[in-house]
Amino acid sequence: MRRPSWAAHGTIARAIQLLLLCSLNVVSWENEEHRTDRKKFRDQFSGGQYEESPFVFMEREHISQALTRIDLYRLALGVHGSIVECGSFRGNSLVLWAHLVELFEPHNQTRLVIGFDTFRGFPSVAPEDGGTARPGRLAAAHPERLREMIRLNNIDHRVELVEGDATRTIPAFVKDNPHLVIALLYLDFDIYEPTSVALQHLLPLVPRGGVVGFDELALAKWPGETVAFKRHLSFGEVRLSRFVYHPDVSFFVRD
């Protein structure tokens, strides 16, 4: 059976995006009361129903996040190297990257998905991070469960989780893996110090045509990521782009 072309999948993705944009023009993001009502209703269903009908239960913003990752992956598809995610939290995007590799590049054994996170929240914060960040915030409990789901999804050969303070683990990982090349670098640490270290050590490993994504650039709530960007890059040297269906994520392709 002939595998569908990426162009066909791209057409489907564009159609989904169009439907999403239409829905966003009609209904705004759900308010807190609506979220609470939806959660109460969702709790009546089993996990199996979630797996079989995910779009029934997903909020539009989660679909937007998934489409963003799919389109970033698509941009990097022809670039040699691995996918590196800085800030994996509960692993949703990390697992999505790995599934995409298995779907479209099953024979590309050099394409790994590498995720950095403490899984215990921010180890520390800097003055550049403003007032939102605090030590311990955004802890992702039970990283061992994430590892087990990665194994059960049969993608453990694709995924490498690097647990610990990224200001230490990133330099050590780069030193221990001199063969590392990065096709897609996604920065989602939220705060200044690990983002700065990631840009210092990982950005030089992204070749021309590679993609660099930012989750919180230009957000007043998380200023540390933007301060780190300004330290290592300038807005005049990159073409900073975004997808129209996601308000926050930005990216550039290395020239």
Backbone as numpy.savetxt, mean C-alpha at the origin, in Angstrom:
# Nx Ny Nz CAx CAy CAz Cx Cy Cz
-6.29 -23.17 -22.18 -7.14 -21.96 -22.18 -6.27 -20.72 -22.18
-6.56 -19.80 -23.06 -5.74 -18.60 -23.18 -6.01 -17.64 -22.02
-4.93 -17.15 -21.42 -5.06 -16.22 -20.30 -5.52 -14.86 -20.82
-6.51 -14.21 -20.17 -6.94 -12.88 -20.60 -5.78 -11.90 -20.58
-5.75 -11.02 -21.55 -4.67 -10.04 -21.61 -4.82 -9.00 -20.52
-3.67 -8.36 -20.20 -3.73 -7.28 -19.21 -4.60 -6.13 -19.72
-4.62 -5.93 -21.03 -5.45 -4.86 -21.59 -6.92 -5.11 -21.27
-7.33 -6.39 -21.36 -8.72 -6.70 -21.04 -9.01 -6.41 -19.59
-8.09 -6.80 -18.73 -8.29 -6.52 -17.30 -8.28 -5.02 -17.05
-7.45 -4.29 -17.82 -7.43 -2.84 -17.67 -8.75 -2.22 -18.04
-9.41 -2.76 -19.08 -10.72 -2.27 -19.48 -11.74 -2.49 -18.38
-11.69 -3.67 -17.76 -12.61 -3.95 -16.66 -12.36 -2.99 -15.50
-11.08 -2.77 -15.20 -10.74 -1.86 -14.10 -11.25 -0.46 -14.38
-11.14 0.00 -15.65 -11.62 1.33 -16.00 -13.13 1.42 -15.82
-13.84 0.33 -16.17 -15.29 0.33 -16.01 -15.68 0.40 -14.53
-14.95 -0.35 -13.70 -15.22 -0.30 -12.27 -14.95 1.09 -11.73
-13.88 1.70 -12.21 -13.55 3.06 -11.76 -14.64 4.04 -12.14
-15.18 3.90 -13.35 -16.24 4.80 -13.80 -17.47 4.67 -12.91
-17.83 3.41 -12.60 -18.97 3.19 -11.71 -18.71 3.79 -10.33
-17.49 3.64 -9.86 -17.13 4.20 -8.56 -17.24 5.71 -8.57
-16.74 6.34 -9.63 -16.80 7.80 -9.73 -18.24 8.28 -9.77
-19.09 7.56 -10.49 -20.50 7.94 -10.56 -21.14 7.87 -9.17
-20.80 6.81 -8.43 -21.38 6.67 -7.10 -20.89 7.76 -6.17
-19.64 8.18 -6.33 -19.11 9.23 -5.46 -19.77 10.57 -5.76
-20.21 10.76 -6.99 -20.88 12.02 -7.33 -22.29 12.09 -6.77
-22.85 10.93 -6.41 -24.22 10.89 -5.90 -24.25 10.87 -4.38
-23.38 10.06 -3.78 -23.41 9.87 -2.33 -22.03 10.17 -1.77
-21.96 10.99 -0.72 -20.68 11.30 -0.10 -20.24 10.14 0.77
-18.99 10.23 1.26 -18.50 9.19 2.16 -19.44 9.07 3.36
-19.61 7.85 3.86 -20.54 7.60 4.94 -20.14 8.34 6.20
-21.14 8.84 6.93 -20.84 9.46 8.20 -20.71 8.38 9.27
-20.35 8.81 10.48 -20.06 7.84 11.55 -21.29 7.02 11.93
-22.47 7.65 11.94 -23.69 6.93 12.27 -23.98 5.83 11.25
-23.78 6.16 9.98 -23.99 5.18 8.93 -23.01 4.02 9.07
-21.75 4.32 9.38 -20.75 3.28 9.57 -21.17 2.34 10.71
-21.66 2.92 11.79 -22.08 2.11 12.94 -23.22 1.19 12.57
-24.20 1.70 11.82 -25.33 0.88 11.39 -24.87 -0.25 10.48
-23.95 0.06 9.59 -23.44 -0.97 8.67 -22.70 -2.05 9.44
-21.90 -1.65 10.43 -21.14 -2.63 11.20 -22.09 -3.57 11.95
-23.13 -3.02 12.57 -24.09 -3.87 13.28 -24.72 -4.88 12.33
-25.03 -4.43 11.12 -25.65 -5.33 10.16 -24.66 -6.40 9.69
-23.40 -5.98 9.42 -22.39 -6.93 8.96 -22.12 -8.02 9.98
-22.21 -7.68 11.25 -21.89 -8.64 12.30 -22.84 -9.84 12.33
-23.94 -9.75 11.59 -24.89 -10.85 11.54 -24.45 -11.97 10.60
-23.42 -11.68 9.77 -23.03 -12.62 8.73 -21.76 -13.36 9.12
-21.56 -14.50 8.49 -20.38 -15.32 8.74 -19.22 -14.88 7.87
-18.02 -15.35 8.24 -16.83 -15.03 7.45 -16.92 -15.56 6.04
-17.55 -16.73 5.86 -17.67 -17.29 4.52 -18.46 -16.40 3.59
-19.48 -15.74 4.12 -20.26 -14.82 3.29 -19.44 -13.60 2.88
-18.54 -13.15 3.74 -17.65 -12.05 3.39 -16.77 -12.44 2.20
-16.25 -13.66 2.24 -15.34 -14.11 1.18 -16.07 -14.26 -0.15
-17.31 -14.74 -0.11 -18.04 -15.01 -1.34 -18.66 -13.75 -1.94
-18.95 -12.75 -1.09 -19.60 -11.53 -1.57 -18.91 -10.29 -0.99
-17.64 -10.10 -1.25 -16.91 -9.01 -0.57 -17.45 -7.62 -0.88
-17.92 -7.40 -2.11 -18.36 -6.06 -2.48 -19.70 -5.68 -1.85
-20.43 -6.67 -1.35 -21.66 -6.38 -0.62 -21.33 -5.67 0.69
-20.19 -6.02 1.28 -19.85 -5.54 2.61 -18.82 -4.41 2.61
-18.10 -4.24 1.51 -17.03 -3.25 1.48 -17.59 -1.84 1.36
-16.91 -0.88 1.97 -17.23 0.52 1.79 -16.51 1.03 0.54
-17.04 2.09 -0.05 -16.46 2.59 -1.30 -15.01 3.00 -1.15
-14.66 3.53 0.01 -13.28 3.96 0.19 -12.32 2.77 0.13
-12.77 1.59 0.57 -11.93 0.41 0.49 -11.77 -0.05 -0.95
-12.81 0.10 -1.75 -12.69 -0.21 -3.17 -11.74 0.77 -3.83
-11.84 2.03 -3.45 -10.93 3.05 -3.98 -9.48 2.72 -3.64
-9.24 2.27 -2.40 -7.89 1.90 -2.00 -7.37 0.72 -2.83
-8.23 -0.26 -3.05 -7.82 -1.43 -3.83 -7.51 -1.04 -5.27
-8.36 -0.22 -5.87 -8.13 0.21 -7.25 -6.82 0.99 -7.37
-6.52 1.79 -6.35 -5.27 2.54 -6.36 -4.08 1.60 -6.40
-4.10 0.57 -5.55 -2.99 -0.39 -5.55 -2.90 -1.14 -6.87
-4.05 -1.50 -7.42 -4.04 -2.21 -8.71 -3.43 -1.33 -9.80
-3.79 -0.05 -9.84 -3.27 0.82 -10.88 -1.79 1.13 -10.67
-1.34 1.25 -9.42 0.09 1.43 -9.18 0.86 0.20 -9.62
0.32 -0.97 -9.31 0.96 -2.21 -9.76 1.02 -2.26 -11.29
-0.05 -1.85 -11.91 -0.09 -1.86 -13.37 0.99 -0.97 -13.97
1.23 0.19 -13.35 2.27 1.09 -13.83 3.66 0.45 -13.72
3.84 -0.38 -12.69 5.16 -0.99 -12.46 5.30 -2.36 -13.09
4.28 -2.82 -13.79 4.24 -4.20 -14.26 5.44 -4.56 -15.14
5.86 -3.65 -15.99 6.97 -3.95 -16.89 8.33 -3.60 -16.35
8.40 -3.19 -15.09 9.66 -2.79 -14.49 10.22 -3.95 -13.67
11.51 -4.19 -13.81 12.15 -5.28 -13.08 12.31 -4.91 -11.61
12.12 -5.88 -10.72 12.34 -5.64 -9.31 11.15 -6.05 -8.45
11.27 -5.83 -7.16 10.27 -6.24 -6.19 9.34 -5.09 -5.83
8.31 -5.43 -5.07 7.38 -4.44 -4.52 7.70 -4.30 -3.04
7.96 -3.08 -2.60 8.31 -2.83 -1.21 7.27 -1.90 -0.61
6.64 -2.36 0.46 5.62 -1.58 1.14 6.15 -1.17 2.52
6.20 0.12 2.76 6.71 0.67 4.01 5.53 1.09 4.89
5.15 0.20 5.78 3.97 0.40 6.62 2.86 -0.54 6.17
2.89 -1.78 6.64 1.95 -2.80 6.16 0.72 -2.94 7.05
0.78 -2.44 8.29 -0.34 -2.45 9.22 -0.95 -3.86 9.32
-2.20 -4.04 8.91 -2.84 -5.36 9.03 -2.63 -6.24 7.79
-1.93 -5.74 6.79 -1.53 -6.57 5.66 -2.46 -6.58 4.47
-3.49 -5.73 4.46 -4.47 -5.78 3.37 -3.82 -5.50 2.02
-3.08 -4.39 1.93 -2.43 -4.05 0.67 -1.30 -5.02 0.35
-0.59 -5.45 1.37 0.52 -6.38 1.17 0.04 -7.65 0.49
-1.06 -8.20 0.99 -1.61 -9.43 0.41 -2.16 -9.16 -0.99
-2.76 -8.00 -1.20 -3.26 -7.66 -2.53 -2.11 -7.62 -3.54
-0.99 -6.95 -3.18 0.16 -6.93 -4.10 0.55 -8.37 -4.48
0.64 -9.25 -3.47 1.07 -10.62 -3.73 0.09 -11.37 -4.63
-1.20 -11.17 -4.42 -2.19 -11.80 -5.29 -2.05 -11.30 -6.74
-1.78 -10.01 -6.90 -1.62 -9.47 -8.25 -0.42 -10.09 -8.95
0.67 -10.26 -8.21 1.84 -10.91 -8.81 1.51 -12.33 -9.24
0.81 -13.06 -8.38 0.46 -14.44 -8.71 -0.50 -14.52 -9.89
-1.38 -13.54 -10.02 -2.34 -13.54 -11.12 -1.68 -13.23 -12.46
-0.80 -12.25 -12.47 -0.29 -11.74 -13.75 1.17 -12.07 -14.03
1.92 -12.49 -13.00 3.32 -12.84 -13.22 3.69 -14.11 -12.46
2.94 -15.17 -12.63 3.18 -16.37 -11.82 4.56 -16.98 -12.02
5.20 -16.72 -13.15 6.51 -17.30 -13.43 7.66 -16.33 -13.13
7.32 -15.14 -12.65 8.36 -14.15 -12.32 8.80 -14.37 -10.87
9.79 -15.22 -10.69 10.22 -15.58 -9.34 11.06 -14.49 -8.67
11.46 -13.48 -9.42 12.24 -12.40 -8.81 11.35 -11.31 -8.23
10.04 -11.36 -8.50 9.12 -10.33 -8.01 8.61 -10.73 -6.62
9.24 -10.17 -5.60 8.81 -10.41 -4.22 8.02 -9.22 -3.71
7.25 -9.45 -2.66 6.51 -8.39 -1.98 7.06 -8.31 -0.56
7.69 -7.19 -0.24 8.40 -7.04 1.03 7.70 -5.96 1.85
7.29 -6.31 3.06 6.58 -5.37 3.91 7.33 -5.06 5.19
7.49 -3.77 5.48 8.15 -3.32 6.71 7.11 -2.75 7.67
7.16 -3.18 8.92 6.28 -2.63 9.94 6.75 -3.10 11.31
6.47 -2.28 12.33 6.74 -2.74 13.69 5.66 -3.70 14.15
4.44 -3.53 13.61 3.23 -4.25 14.04 2.90 -3.96 15.51
3.58 -2.98 16.08 3.31 -2.56 17.45 3.05 -1.06 17.54
2.79 -0.47 16.40 2.56 0.97 16.37 3.86 1.75 16.25
3.75 3.07 16.30 4.93 3.92 16.15 5.87 3.72 17.33
7.14 3.39 17.08 8.08 3.24 18.20 8.41 4.57 18.86
8.38 5.64 18.08 8.63 6.99 18.57 8.12 7.97 17.53
8.00 9.22 17.90 7.59 10.26 16.96 8.57 11.42 17.07
8.62 12.23 16.01 9.53 13.36 15.93 8.74 14.66 15.93
9.40 15.78 16.22 8.70 17.07 16.16 8.06 17.33 14.80
8.64 16.77 13.74 8.10 16.97 12.39 6.73 16.32 12.19
6.31 15.47 13.13 5.06 14.73 12.97 3.84 15.45 13.51
3.99 16.60 14.11 2.84 17.35 14.59 2.19 16.68 15.79
0.90 16.94 15.97 0.23 16.47 17.18 -0.58 15.20 17.04
-0.74 14.69 15.81 -1.58 13.50 15.62 -0.89 12.22 16.05
0.38 12.09 15.69 1.12 10.86 15.97 1.52 10.78 17.43
1.53 9.57 17.93 2.02 9.32 19.29 2.56 7.89 19.35
3.54 7.63 20.19 4.10 6.27 20.28 3.02 5.24 20.56
3.10 4.13 19.83 2.16 3.04 20.01 0.91 3.12 19.16
0.68 4.27 18.50 -0.53 4.40 17.70 -0.42 3.54 16.44
-1.56 3.05 15.97 -1.70 2.21 14.78 -0.97 0.87 14.93
-1.06 0.30 16.12 -0.52 -1.05 16.31 -1.41 -2.06 15.60
-0.80 -3.01 14.93 -1.53 -4.08 14.24 -1.37 -5.36 15.05
-2.36 -5.68 15.83 -2.27 -6.83 16.72 -2.17 -8.13 15.91
-1.51 -9.10 16.50 -1.44 -10.47 15.97 -0.80 -10.55 14.57
0.43 -10.10 14.40 1.08 -10.28 13.10 1.24 -11.75 12.73
1.25 -12.63 13.75 1.36 -14.06 13.45 0.13 -14.55 12.68
-1.03 -13.93 12.91 -2.23 -14.31 12.16 -2.09 -13.89 10.69
-1.48 -12.74 10.46 -1.23 -12.30 9.09 -0.30 -13.29 8.39
0.74 -13.73 9.07 1.65 -14.70 8.48 0.93 -16.00 8.15
0.02 -16.41 9.03 -0.72 -17.65 8.78 -1.66 -17.51 7.60
-2.31 -16.35 7.46 -3.19 -16.14 6.30 -2.39 -16.08 5.01
-1.21 -15.50 5.07 -0.32 -15.49 3.90 0.02 -16.92 3.49
0.29 -17.77 4.48 0.59 -19.18 4.18 -0.63 -19.88 3.61
-1.80 -19.66 4.22 -3.01 -20.33 3.76 -3.44 -19.86 2.38
-3.08 -18.63 2.02 -3.37 -18.13 0.67 -2.35 -18.60 -0.36
-1.39 -19.39 0.11 -0.36 -19.95 -0.77 0.45 -18.86 -1.48
0.75 -17.80 -0.73 1.58 -16.72 -1.29 2.80 -16.46 -0.40
3.08 -17.39 0.51 4.21 -17.18 1.42 5.55 -17.18 0.69
5.60 -17.78 -0.50 6.84 -17.73 -1.28 7.04 -16.37 -1.93
5.98 -15.54 -1.92 6.06 -14.21 -2.52 6.34 -13.11 -1.49
5.94 -13.36 -0.25 5.89 -12.30 0.75 6.99 -12.46 1.78
7.63 -11.34 2.09 8.59 -11.30 3.19 8.20 -10.16 4.12
7.86 -10.51 5.35 7.55 -9.51 6.36 8.80 -9.20 7.16
9.11 -7.91 7.28 10.27 -7.48 8.06 9.73 -6.72 9.26
9.77 -7.36 10.41 9.17 -6.80 11.62 10.21 -6.05 12.44
9.81 -4.87 12.93 10.70 -4.09 13.78 10.74 -2.63 13.38
11.53 -1.86 14.10 11.69 -0.43 13.85 12.37 -0.23 12.50
11.66 0.36 11.56 12.17 0.48 10.18 13.42 1.33 10.09
13.64 2.23 11.04 14.88 3.02 11.01 16.10 2.13 11.17
15.90 0.93 11.72 16.99 -0.04 11.85 16.87 -1.18 10.84
15.63 -1.66 10.63 15.48 -2.84 9.77 15.73 -2.54 8.29
15.38 -1.32 7.84 15.60 -1.01 6.43 17.08 -0.97 6.07
17.92 -0.22 6.78 19.36 -0.26 6.44 19.95 -1.66 6.52
19.52 -2.44 7.53 20.04 -3.80 7.66 19.59 -4.68 6.50
18.32 -4.54 6.09 17.79 -5.35 4.99 18.51 -5.03 3.68
18.73 -3.74 3.42 19.43 -3.34 2.20 20.86 -3.89 2.19
21.51 -3.84 3.34 22.88 -4.37 3.44 22.91 -5.88 3.21
21.92 -6.59 3.78 21.90 -8.05 3.68 21.38 -8.55 2.35
20.79 -7.67 1.54 20.22 -8.06 0.24 20.75 -7.15 -0.86
22.03 -7.29 -1.18 22.63 -6.40 -2.19 22.04 -6.55 -3.58
21.25 -7.62 -3.79 20.62 -7.84 -5.08 19.29 -7.10 -5.22
18.85 -6.42 -4.16 17.50 -5.82 -4.15 17.36 -4.71 -5.19
16.34 -4.85 -6.03 15.91 -3.81 -6.97 14.41 -3.62 -6.72
13.95 -2.38 -6.75 12.56 -2.09 -6.38 11.80 -1.50 -7.57
10.79 -2.22 -8.04 9.95 -1.73 -9.13 8.87 -0.78 -8.62
8.37 -1.07 -7.40 7.31 -0.26 -6.80 7.62 -0.07 -5.32
7.78 1.19 -4.92 8.02 1.53 -3.53 6.82 2.31 -3.03
6.14 1.76 -2.01 4.95 2.42 -1.47 5.22 2.83 -0.04
5.13 4.13 0.23 5.46 4.69 1.53 4.20 5.01 2.32
4.00 4.26 3.41 2.81 4.42 4.23 3.17 4.33 5.72
4.33 4.88 6.07 4.73 4.90 7.47 4.01 6.00 8.26
3.50 7.00 7.57 2.77 8.11 8.17 3.68 9.15 8.82
4.77 8.74 9.42 5.58 9.64 10.24 6.96 9.88 9.62
7.66 10.85 10.17 8.86 11.40 9.55 10.05 10.44 9.51
10.50 9.95 10.66 11.78 9.26 10.72 11.86 8.01 9.85
10.91 7.05 9.93 11.02 5.88 9.06 10.85 6.23 7.58
10.03 7.24 7.28 9.88 7.65 5.88 11.18 8.22 5.35
11.85 9.03 6.16 13.13 9.59 5.75 14.17 8.50 5.52
14.22 7.52 6.42 15.17 6.41 6.26 14.84 5.59 5.01
13.55 5.37 4.76 13.14 4.63 3.56 13.57 5.35 2.29
13.36 6.65 2.25 13.76 7.41 1.06 15.28 7.40 0.90
16.00 7.47 1.99 17.46 7.47 1.92 18.00 6.16 1.39
17.45 5.03 1.86 18.04 3.73 1.53 17.34 2.98 0.41
16.04 3.23 0.21 15.29 2.46 -0.76 15.08 3.19 -2.08
14.91 4.50 -2.03 14.68 5.24 -3.28 15.81 5.05 -4.29
17.09 5.01 -3.88 18.14 4.77 -4.88 18.05 3.42 -5.57
17.24 2.50 -5.03 17.12 1.16 -5.63 15.96 1.07 -6.61
15.26 2.20 -6.83 14.16 2.24 -7.81 14.72 2.72 -9.15
14.67 1.88 -10.19 15.23 2.28 -11.49 14.30 3.22 -12.25
14.77 3.73 -13.37 13.92 4.55 -14.24 12.70 3.73 -14.65
11.54 4.37 -14.60 10.29 3.68 -14.89 9.64 3.08 -13.66
10.39 2.98 -12.56 9.82 2.48 -11.32 8.85 3.48 -10.70
8.00 2.99 -9.83 6.93 3.81 -9.26 7.18 4.00 -7.77
6.97 5.25 -7.31 7.10 5.58 -5.89 5.78 6.20 -5.45
5.10 5.55 -4.50 3.80 6.02 -4.04 3.86 6.54 -2.61
2.98 7.50 -2.31 2.90 8.10 -0.98 1.45 8.04 -0.51
1.25 7.63 0.73 -0.10 7.50 1.25 -0.61 8.77 1.93
0.29 9.57 2.50 -0.15 10.75 3.25 0.53 12.05 2.83
1.05 12.12 1.65 1.74 13.34 1.23 0.75 14.51 1.15
1.18 15.66 1.68 0.39 16.90 1.66 -0.83 16.85 2.58
-0.84 15.93 3.54 -1.94 15.86 4.50 -1.52 16.56 5.79
-2.32 17.53 6.22 -1.99 18.29 7.42 -1.98 17.39 8.66
-2.79 16.35 8.65 -2.87 15.46 9.80 -1.58 14.68 10.02
-0.86 14.39 8.91 0.37 13.62 8.98 1.49 14.38 8.26
2.01 15.45 8.83 2.99 16.27 8.12 4.36 15.62 7.96
4.66 14.61 8.79 6.00 14.02 8.77 6.39 13.44 7.43
5.44 12.83 6.72 5.75 12.24 5.42 6.15 13.30 4.41
5.47 14.43 4.44 5.80 15.51 3.51 7.14 16.14 3.86
7.43 16.29 5.14 8.72 16.85 5.55 9.86 15.93 5.09
9.67 14.62 5.21 10.68 13.66 4.74 10.85 13.76 3.23
9.73 13.91 2.50 9.80 14.08 1.04 10.67 15.29 0.70
10.42 16.40 1.37 11.16 17.64 1.08 12.64 17.51 1.41
12.96 16.65 2.34 14.37 16.48 2.70 15.12 15.74 1.61
14.48 14.78 0.96 15.18 13.91 0.02 14.84 14.19 -1.44
13.77 14.92 -1.71 13.33 15.20 -3.06 12.88 16.65 -3.14
12.61 17.10 -4.35 12.01 18.42 -4.51 10.83 18.28 -5.46
9.83 19.11 -5.26 8.64 19.02 -6.10 8.94 19.36 -7.56
10.03 20.08 -7.78 10.39 20.43 -9.15 11.03 19.30 -9.93
11.52 18.27 -9.24 12.22 17.20 -9.95 11.35 15.98 -10.24
10.13 15.94 -9.71 9.24 14.81 -9.98 7.88 15.32 -10.45
7.23 14.51 -11.24 5.85 14.80 -11.66 4.92 14.07 -10.71
4.43 14.78 -9.71 3.61 14.16 -8.68 2.17 14.03 -9.19
1.69 12.80 -9.26 0.38 12.52 -9.84 -0.52 11.86 -8.81
-1.80 11.77 -9.14 -2.78 11.08 -8.30 -3.87 10.51 -9.19
-4.61 9.57 -8.65 -5.76 9.02 -9.35 -7.01 9.78 -8.92
-7.88 10.08 -9.88 -9.02 10.95 -9.59 -9.99 10.32 -8.59
-9.96 9.00 -8.42 -10.92 8.35 -7.54 -10.39 8.18 -6.12
-9.16 8.65 -5.85 -8.63 8.58 -4.49 -8.09 9.95 -4.09
-8.57 10.54 -2.99 -8.20 11.91 -2.65 -6.82 12.09 -2.06
-6.20 11.04 -1.54 -4.97 11.22 -0.78 -3.72 10.66 -1.43
-3.79 9.49 -2.01 -2.59 8.82 -2.51 -2.00 9.57 -3.70
-0.68 9.73 -3.68 0.02 10.35 -4.81 1.20 9.47 -5.19
1.79 9.74 -6.35 2.89 8.90 -6.82 3.66 9.62 -7.91
4.85 9.13 -8.17 5.59 9.58 -9.36 6.32 8.39 -9.96
6.58 8.51 -11.24 7.35 7.50 -11.97 8.73 8.08 -12.19
9.75 7.32 -11.84 11.12 7.83 -11.97 11.50 8.01 -13.42
12.00 9.19 -13.74 12.42 9.49 -15.11 13.81 8.90 -15.39
